[in-house]
Amino acid sequence: MKMNLRVTYGDGSGADVTVSAPDIVAFEETFDRSAAKFDREVKFTDICWLAWHRLTRSGLTEDFKTWMNNVEGVEIAEVADPVPLERKAHTSP
């Protein structure tokens, strides 16, 4: 499971992040909630936390509350269709 998020800061700058397995597992461990339920119930705080966690893993931020004080918005970014493979993936040893 991957999710592309776009963070916009109050000063007009922004960051695009791709949330992946380490972020989702950390979310589930922190909040004791399954990310599989995002299609039925997802809070804005959940999306912000996932973006923050991804940025923290990259060493770009540290404290969630301080970071949130600078955030104007976080939105789920559209994902382009994957480029088809030109040849079959190698699967034998």
Secondary structure, DSSP 8 states (H G I E B T S, - for coil): --EEEEEEETTS-EEEEEE-HHHHHHHHHHH---GGGGGT---HHHHHHHHHHHHHHTTS---HHHHHTTEEEEEE---------SS------
